[in-house]
Amino acid sequence: MSKARLIITAVVLEGRSQAQVARDYRVSQAWVSRLVARYRAEGDTAFEPRSRRPRTRPDAIPAPTVELVLALRRQLTADGLDAGADTIGWHLEHHHQTTLSRATIYRIIRRANLVVAEPRKKPKSSYIRFQAEQPNETWQADFTHWRLADATDIEILTWLDDHSRYALSITAHRPVTGPAVVRTFRQAIATHGTPFSTLTDNGLVFTARFANGGNTSRNGLEKELHKLHVRQKNSRPNHPTTCGKVERFQDTMKRWLRARPPAATIAELQRHLDVFAEIYNHHRPHRSLPHRATPATVYATRPKAGPIDHPTGTEHRVRNDRVSAGAVTLRVDGHLHHIGVGRTLDGTRVVLLIDGYDVRIIHATTGEIIRTLTINPERRYHGTGKPVGGPRRPYGPRKNKKSEP
């Protein structure tokens, strides 16, 4: 039985005075009077506890503001852009001169059932965050797959500034090749300057250090970076979070592309990517940047880093091989060269010491120098220089043997 029922019963049914009941139950006499008056006006409903919620809330968010928040949420989601509370707050402040806290915006969209719960999502506190201190200090690169309207597979290559998240280059290819990586890198340099370093995964279009047991010559990008004194960094195998910024960028890009009709041609897809680059760099606030600034603003704020000026030097490496069909093979400038050493050495293990185009071939067991040569990039086969078929007969008339009697 509730305390209100006891008090009303004591006054109405037992006939006790309100003052005495107030003293017995240690409550104010005014409250006893209100309970009795409420019982006589409403009957048994007076026994039920009533909400203490105020009838008016002067500090409540106006209904038009609530509708504006929900409209922004729906519009940003339909456009394939980030529609979180932080982004909505940025648009309210910069485009509608309205300021709301992140918690208030989140409550509004949650009450409207516009929040999708992700209980299995990894918490942000579990990530070790790193960021370059200057623009052009590190450029991240990666490519991802996308399909045209007819299901043709296209690969999209991205160069992204690590400090500002500025999209330096977004290009569509069929497919991404080593020369395409070098070409887009040069185009980005022509527009934005030469970076101090690059960061990529270990794909063959970015590095050849894991190809053929590490005995492969530098690929096109590695040679370009070496020539420009740009430091090359690669992630460890099976550690995609090292290049997490460019991979999260690709997720954002795909979400934007999915919100539009699929492109029919690679040229149309490139036009979509150009529009997205403009929106992403200059109009979309980035949650990871100070004050939710745009990447273009942050990229232009600080002085840009550049490569360290030091002598380029030449490429030094060691290759272990076995002579086969009288020759050994060596990849230089992306092309396979065959170097003849003679069929008498078939099966012999050799060591190749490479200094740029200069090569020394050494017997792996005896240490004897078998051959020394300079690679001609225009040729693919470098013979021994010895005539084929053994020593030639001296010139002159052939002498016939006399027949015996």
C-alpha positions as CSV (number, residue, x, y, z in Angstrom):
1,M,0.0,0.0,0.0
2,S,1.4,3.4,-1.0
3,K,1.9,6.2,1.6
4,A,-0.6,8.4,-0.3
5,R,-3.3,5.7,0.2
6,L,-2.6,5.5,4.0
7,I,-2.8,9.3,4.4
8,I,-6.1,9.6,2.4
9,T,-7.6,6.6,4.3
10,A,-6.6,8.1,7.7
11,V,-8.3,11.5,6.9
12,V,-11.4,10.4,4.9
13,L,-12.4,7.1,6.5
14,E,-10.9,7.3,10.0
15,G,-11.9,11.0,10.4
16,R,-8.5,12.1,11.8
17,S,-7.5,15.7,11.4
18,Q,-5.0,16.6,8.7
19,A,-2.6,18.1,11.2
20,Q,-2.6,14.9,13.3
21,V,-2.0,12.7,10.2
22,A,0.8,15.0,9.0
23,R,2.5,14.6,12.4
24,D,2.0,10.8,12.6
25,Y,3.4,10.2,9.1
26,R,6.0,13.0,9.3
27,V,4.9,14.8,6.1
28,S,3.8,18.4,5.5
29,Q,0.2,19.4,6.2
30,A,0.1,21.1,2.8
31,W,0.8,17.8,1.1
32,V,-1.9,16.0,3.1
33,S,-4.4,18.7,2.0
34,R,-3.5,18.3,-1.6
35,L,-3.9,14.5,-1.4
36,V,-7.3,14.8,0.2
37,A,-8.5,17.4,-2.3
38,R,-7.2,15.3,-5.2
39,Y,-9.2,12.2,-3.9
40,R,-12.4,14.2,-3.6
41,A,-12.0,15.5,-7.1
42,E,-10.6,12.4,-8.9
43,G,-11.5,9.4,-6.8
44,D,-9.3,6.3,-6.6
45,T,-6.9,7.7,-9.3
46,A,-5.5,9.9,-6.5
47,F,-3.9,6.8,-5.0
48,E,-1.5,6.3,-8.0
49,P,1.9,8.0,-8.0
50,R,2.2,10.9,-10.4
51,S,5.1,11.9,-12.6
52,R,7.3,14.7,-11.4
53,R,8.1,15.8,-15.0
54,P,7.7,19.5,-15.4
55,R,4.8,20.7,-17.5
56,T,7.0,22.9,-19.6
57,R,10.7,22.7,-20.6
58,P,12.1,26.1,-21.5
59,D,15.5,24.5,-22.4
60,A,14.1,21.9,-24.8
61,I,15.4,21.8,-28.3
62,P,12.9,23.5,-30.7
63,A,11.0,21.2,-33.0
64,P,12.4,22.9,-36.2
65,T,15.9,22.3,-35.0
66,V,15.2,18.6,-34.3
67,E,13.7,18.3,-37.8
68,L,16.8,20.0,-39.2
69,V,19.1,17.5,-37.5
70,L,17.1,14.5,-38.8
71,A,17.0,16.0,-42.3
72,L,20.8,16.4,-42.3
73,R,21.2,12.8,-41.1
74,R,19.0,11.5,-43.9
75,Q,20.6,13.7,-46.6
76,L,24.2,12.8,-45.7
77,T,23.3,9.1,-45.5
78,A,21.6,9.3,-48.9
79,D,24.7,11.0,-50.4
80,G,27.0,8.3,-49.1
81,L,28.8,10.7,-46.8
82,D,29.6,10.4,-43.1
83,A,26.4,11.2,-41.1
84,G,27.7,10.9,-37.5
85,A,26.9,13.4,-34.7
86,D,30.2,15.2,-35.2
87,T,29.6,15.8,-38.9
88,I,26.0,16.9,-38.4
89,G,27.2,19.4,-35.8
90,W,29.8,20.8,-38.2
91,H,27.0,21.3,-40.9
92,L,24.7,22.9,-38.3
93,E,27.5,25.4,-37.3
94,H,28.9,26.2,-40.7
95,H,25.7,26.2,-42.8
96,H,22.8,26.8,-40.4
97,Q,24.4,29.0,-37.7
98,T,23.2,26.5,-35.0
99,T,25.3,25.0,-32.3
100,L,24.4,21.7,-30.6
101,S,26.5,19.4,-28.5
102,R,27.5,16.0,-29.9
103,A,25.5,14.2,-27.1
104,T,22.4,16.2,-28.0
105,I,22.6,15.4,-31.7
106,Y,23.2,11.7,-30.9
107,R,20.1,11.6,-28.6
108,I,18.0,13.2,-31.3
109,I,18.9,10.7,-34.0
110,R,18.8,7.8,-31.6
111,R,15.2,8.7,-30.5
112,A,14.3,8.7,-34.2
113,N,15.7,5.1,-34.6
114,L,18.3,6.3,-37.1
115,V,21.2,4.7,-35.3
116,V,22.3,1.2,-36.2
117,A,23.9,-0.5,-33.2
118,E,27.4,-2.1,-33.8
119,P,28.1,-4.0,-30.6
120,R,30.9,-6.0,-32.2
121,K,32.8,-3.0,-33.6
122,K,36.3,-2.6,-32.2
123,P,36.6,0.3,-29.8
124,K,38.7,3.3,-30.9
125,S,40.8,3.1,-27.7
126,S,42.2,-0.2,-29.0
127,Y,44.0,1.4,-32.0
128,I,47.5,2.8,-31.8
129,R,47.2,6.1,-33.8
130,F,50.1,7.7,-35.7
131,Q,50.1,10.6,-38.0
132,A,52.8,12.5,-40.0
133,E,53.7,15.9,-38.6
134,Q,53.8,17.7,-41.9
135,P,52.1,17.6,-45.3
136,N,54.1,15.6,-47.8
137,E,56.0,13.8,-45.0
138,T,54.3,10.5,-46.0
139,W,52.1,9.6,-48.9
140,Q,50.1,6.4,-48.6
141,A,49.0,4.5,-51.7
142,D,46.8,1.6,-52.3
143,F,44.3,0.3,-54.9
144,T,40.9,-1.4,-54.6
145,H,38.4,-3.0,-56.9
146,W,35.1,-1.6,-58.2
147,R,32.6,-2.9,-60.8
148,L,31.0,-1.0,-63.7
149,A,27.3,-1.4,-64.6
150,D,28.1,-4.4,-66.7
151,A,30.2,-6.0,-63.9
152,T,33.5,-5.2,-65.5
153,D,36.2,-5.2,-62.8
154,I,38.0,-1.8,-62.4
155,E,40.9,-1.0,-60.0
156,I,41.0,2.4,-58.4
157,L,44.5,3.7,-57.3
158,T,44.7,6.3,-54.6
159,W,47.6,8.5,-53.3
160,L,46.7,10.1,-50.0
161,D,48.7,12.5,-47.8
162,D,49.1,10.9,-44.3
163,H,49.1,14.2,-42.3
164,S,46.0,15.9,-43.8
165,R,44.2,13.0,-45.5
166,Y,44.2,15.1,-48.7
167,A,43.4,12.9,-51.7
168,L,46.4,13.7,-54.0
169,S,45.3,11.4,-56.9
170,I,42.3,9.1,-57.5
171,T,42.4,7.3,-60.8
172,A,40.6,4.3,-62.4
173,H,42.6,1.6,-64.3
174,R,42.0,-1.7,-66.0
175,P,44.1,-2.9,-64.2
176,V,46.6,-1.0,-62.0
177,T,50.1,-1.7,-63.4
178,G,53.6,-0.7,-62.3
179,P,53.9,2.0,-65.0
180,A,50.5,3.3,-64.0
181,V,51.7,3.7,-60.4
182,V,54.8,5.6,-61.6
183,R,52.8,7.8,-63.9
184,T,50.3,8.8,-61.2
185,F,53.1,9.4,-58.7
186,R,54.8,11.7,-61.2
187,Q,51.6,13.6,-61.8
188,A,51.0,14.0,-58.1
189,I,54.5,15.3,-57.7
190,A,54.0,17.8,-60.5
191,T,51.0,19.2,-58.7
192,H,51.9,18.9,-55.0
193,G,55.7,18.6,-54.8
194,T,58.0,15.7,-54.0
195,P,57.2,13.9,-50.6
196,F,59.7,12.9,-48.0
197,S,58.5,9.3,-48.0
198,T,55.8,6.8,-49.2
199,L,54.0,4.1,-47.4
200,T,52.4,1.2,-49.2
201,D,51.7,-2.5,-48.8
202,N,53.9,-5.1,-50.5
203,G,52.1,-5.5,-53.8
204,L,54.3,-6.0,-56.8
205,V,53.3,-2.7,-58.3
206,F,54.8,-1.0,-55.3
207,T,57.8,-3.1,-54.4
208,A,59.6,-6.2,-55.7
209,R,61.6,-6.9,-52.6
210,F,59.6,-10.1,-51.8
211,A,59.5,-11.3,-55.4
212,N,61.6,-14.4,-56.3
213,G,63.0,-14.7,-52.8
214,G,64.2,-11.1,-52.7
215,N,66.6,-11.6,-55.7
216,T,64.6,-9.3,-58.1
217,S,65.7,-5.9,-59.3
218,R,63.9,-2.8,-58.2
219,N,60.6,-2.2,-59.9
220,G,59.6,1.1,-61.6
221,L,58.3,2.8,-58.4
222,E,61.3,1.8,-56.4
223,K,63.7,3.2,-59.1
224,E,61.7,6.4,-59.2
225,L,61.8,6.9,-55.5
226,H,65.5,6.0,-55.4
227,K,66.2,8.6,-58.1
228,L,64.2,11.4,-56.3
229,H,65.7,10.5,-52.8
230,V,62.3,9.6,-51.5
231,R,62.3,7.2,-48.6
232,Q,60.1,4.1,-49.3
233,K,58.3,2.4,-46.4
234,N,56.3,-0.8,-46.7
235,S,53.9,-2.4,-44.2
236,R,54.6,-5.8,-42.8
237,P,52.8,-8.7,-44.5
238,N,49.3,-9.3,-43.1
239,H,49.2,-6.0,-41.2
240,P,46.7,-3.9,-43.2
241,T,46.2,-1.4,-40.3
242,T,49.6,0.1,-41.1
243,C,48.1,1.6,-44.2
244,G,44.8,2.2,-42.4
245,K,44.2,5.8,-43.5
246,V,44.1,5.0,-47.2
247,E,42.0,1.9,-46.6
248,R,39.5,3.9,-44.6
249,F,39.5,6.5,-47.4
250,Q,38.6,3.7,-49.8
251,D,35.6,2.7,-47.6
252,T,34.4,6.3,-47.7
253,M,34.8,6.5,-51.4
254,K,32.9,3.3,-52.0
255,R,30.1,4.4,-49.8
256,W,29.8,7.5,-51.9
257,L,29.9,5.6,-55.1
258,R,27.2,3.1,-53.9
259,A,24.8,6.0,-53.4
260,R,24.9,6.8,-57.1
261,P,24.0,4.8,-60.3
262,P,26.9,2.6,-61.4
263,A,29.1,4.1,-64.1
264,A,28.8,2.5,-67.5
265,T,32.4,3.1,-68.6
266,I,35.7,3.7,-67.0
267,A,35.7,7.3,-68.3
268,E,32.3,7.9,-66.5
269,L,33.7,6.3,-63.3
270,Q,36.7,8.7,-63.5
271,R,34.3,11.6,-63.7
272,H,32.6,10.3,-60.5
273,L,36.0,10.0,-58.8
274,D,36.9,13.6,-59.8
275,V,33.6,14.9,-58.2
276,F,34.2,12.8,-55.1
277,A,37.8,14.2,-54.8
278,E,36.4,17.7,-54.9
279,I,33.8,17.0,-52.2
280,Y,36.2,15.0,-50.0
281,N,39.1,17.5,-50.1
282,H,37.2,20.8,-50.0
283,H,33.7,20.4,-48.6
284,R,33.5,17.3,-46.4
285,P,34.6,17.8,-42.7
286,H,37.0,15.1,-41.6
287,R,36.5,13.6,-38.1
288,S,40.2,12.9,-37.6
289,L,41.3,16.4,-38.2
290,P,41.4,19.3,-35.7
291,H,38.1,21.2,-35.5
292,R,36.6,18.9,-38.1
293,A,38.5,20.8,-40.8
294,T,38.6,19.7,-44.5
295,P,41.7,18.0,-45.8
296,A,42.5,20.8,-48.2
297,T,42.5,23.3,-45.3
298,V,44.9,21.2,-43.2
299,Y,47.1,20.4,-46.2
300,A,47.6,24.1,-46.9
301,T,48.2,25.2,-43.3
302,R,51.7,23.8,-42.5
303,P,54.9,24.0,-44.5
304,K,55.4,20.9,-46.6
305,A,58.1,18.3,-46.1
306,G,60.4,17.2,-48.9
307,P,63.1,14.6,-49.7
308,I,66.5,14.6,-48.1
309,D,69.2,15.7,-50.6
310,H,71.9,13.0,-50.7
311,P,73.8,11.2,-53.4
312,T,71.7,8.7,-55.2
313,G,74.3,6.0,-55.5
314,T,73.7,2.7,-57.4
315,E,71.8,-0.5,-56.8
316,H,73.8,-3.1,-54.9
317,R,72.5,-6.6,-54.4
318,V,73.6,-10.3,-54.3
319,R,71.8,-13.1,-56.2
320,N,72.3,-16.8,-55.8
321,D,71.6,-18.9,-58.9
322,R,72.4,-22.2,-60.6
323,V,73.7,-22.4,-64.2
324,S,71.1,-23.9,-66.6
325,A,71.6,-24.4,-70.3
326,G,74.9,-22.6,-70.1
327,A,73.4,-19.3,-68.7
328,V,72.1,-17.5,-65.6
329,T,69.3,-15.1,-65.5
330,L,69.1,-11.6,-64.0
331,R,66.3,-9.1,-63.9
332,V,67.4,-5.5,-64.5
333,D,65.0,-2.5,-65.0
334,G,62.1,-4.9,-65.0
335,H,63.4,-7.0,-67.9
336,L,64.9,-10.5,-67.7
337,H,68.5,-10.8,-69.1
338,H,70.2,-14.1,-69.9
339,I,74.0,-14.2,-69.3
340,G,76.0,-16.9,-70.9
341,V,78.7,-18.7,-69.0
342,G,79.2,-21.9,-71.0
343,R,77.4,-25.3,-70.9
344,T,80.3,-26.9,-69.2
345,L,79.1,-25.2,-66.0
346,D,75.6,-26.6,-66.2
347,G,74.3,-27.3,-62.6
348,T,77.0,-25.2,-61.0
349,R,75.9,-22.9,-58.1
350,V,77.1,-19.3,-58.7
351,V,76.8,-16.0,-56.9
352,L,76.1,-12.8,-58.8
353,L,77.4,-9.5,-57.4
354,I,75.4,-6.6,-58.9
355,D,76.5,-3.0,-58.8
356,G,74.1,-1.1,-61.0
357,Y,74.7,-2.5,-64.5
358,D,78.1,-4.1,-63.5
359,V,77.9,-7.8,-62.8
360,R,80.5,-10.3,-61.5
361,I,79.6,-14.0,-61.6
362,I,81.5,-16.1,-59.0
363,H,81.7,-19.9,-58.5
364,A,79.9,-20.5,-55.2
365,T,82.2,-23.3,-54.1
366,T,85.7,-22.2,-55.3
367,G,85.3,-18.4,-55.3
368,E,86.6,-18.3,-58.8
369,I,85.4,-15.3,-60.9
370,I,83.7,-17.0,-63.9
371,R,82.7,-13.8,-65.8
372,T,82.6,-10.0,-65.4
373,L,80.4,-7.9,-67.7
374,T,78.3,-4.7,-67.9
375,I,74.7,-5.2,-68.8
376,N,73.5,-3.6,-72.0
377,P,69.8,-2.6,-71.2
378,E,69.0,-2.8,-74.9
379,R,69.9,-6.5,-75.1
380,R,68.2,-9.5,-73.5
381,Y,70.9,-12.1,-74.1
382,H,74.6,-11.6,-73.3
383,G,76.6,-14.4,-74.8
384,T,80.1,-15.6,-73.7
385,G,81.7,-14.3,-76.8
386,K,83.1,-17.7,-77.7
387,P,82.3,-19.4,-80.9
388,V,79.7,-22.1,-80.9
389,G,80.8,-25.7,-81.8
390,G,84.3,-25.8,-80.4
391,P,87.6,-24.5,-81.9
392,R,87.7,-23.8,-85.6
393,R,90.1,-25.4,-88.1
394,P,92.9,-23.3,-89.4
395,Y,92.3,-21.7,-92.8
396,G,94.0,-23.3,-95.8
397,P,93.7,-26.3,-98.2
398,R,92.9,-29.6,-96.6
399,K,95.6,-32.2,-96.9
400,N,94.5,-35.6,-98.1
401,K,96.0,-38.6,-96.5
402,K,97.8,-40.9,-98.9
403,S,96.2,-44.2,-99.3
404,E,98.3,-47.1,-98.1
405,P,99.3,-49.7,-100.6
